[in-house]
Amino acid sequence: MIARLLIRFIALAAMAYLVLPLVVIIGASLTETSYLAFPPQGLTLKWFGVLFDDPSYVSAFVTSTLLALAATVVAVLLAVPASLALARYVFAGRAAVASLLMSPLVLPYVVLGAALLQFGTDFGLARSFEALLVGHVVIVMPFVLRSVLPLLTPEQRALEEASADLGGRPLTTFFLVVLPQIRGGIVSGALLAFISSWINVELSIFNTTSALNTIPVKMFNYVQYTIDPTIAAVSAITIVAAALVIVLLDLLIGLDMLSERQQP
């Protein structure tokens, strides 16, 4: 009994430690002072008004959202077939291909951003949405691969063979047998991909302009010259949006599905 209470206390303390910084940020966004303060000195929403009255912030929010969504969709569409190929087939250079696809996890994003800038310049795509999209797909695709590959087990392969023996076409087998088995990996990988794309600064900063800016780069540039509760307001909106997405996912598909390992 004492051990159970101790474990519960440690778990609650760890959760409080993780949540406290978020509470501080949200509280600082509500202060009436022109500087960051916690506890907030008075309560006001004026900094959110300042934020939405600034077209550059609104544009950065839209750009970040569209970029993260597009990069996540493309990454999933590329990573799922790549995972199937790596898990199901033996071919020359298989290990090299897998290492190449996973390499963005260990390569500094600053190096990738500089390389993308130079590469895009040669093709006339430097500092464009297309260049950003290519770069973000490269850095987020490994998250989907790492989430899907462990689910493509030999036991799961037996289900595919059974479907084929019963006359199932390849597409039918994929959608009715394979996809339900790897669904958790796709969703969790897509979430990680979206978050990684949304918060990326190192790669994006090389390929943005004053007219094409993402919210992390906008915040990075802003705090170099001014620190006021507007920054906290941006962070608060991001925190609330992330929480709403998690709640929506839980209502629609259930978060327990993300860690689910279905057995044949």
Secondary structure, DSSP 8 states (H G I E B T S, - for coil): -HHHHHHHHHHHHHHHHHHHHHHHHHHHTT-SSSS--SS-SS---HHHHHHHH-HHHHHHHHHHHHHHHHHHHHHHHHHHHHHHHHHH---TTHHHHHHHHHGGGTS-HHHHHHHHHHHHHHTT-TTSHHHHHHHHHHHHHHHHHHHHGGG--HHHHHHHHHHHHTT--HHHHIIIIIHHHHHHHHHHHHHHHHHHHHH--TTGGGS--SSS--HHHHHHHHHTT--SHHHHHHHHHHHHHHHHHHHHHHHHT-GGGGG-----
